[in-house]
């Protein structure tokens, strides 16, 4: 089975969000039926904020195809932060 590579990119407004760690990565989607990818962002302003979007695109040979943009629905929204 050939690897199915995807390129993930966090599309965050740098004036509102700080991406903690990598803002982009290549993931082998063929290694298992389910993948969990954790993206950590920290708000730079207060208030109720929409989570950044994550773009998922095909990567590698024959990658001239589609992409999807995912919006965050899990985790906490707003400037609650950890103490």
Helices and strands as residue ranges (DSSP letters): E 5-11, E 17-20, E 24-28, E 40-43, E 53-58, E 67-71
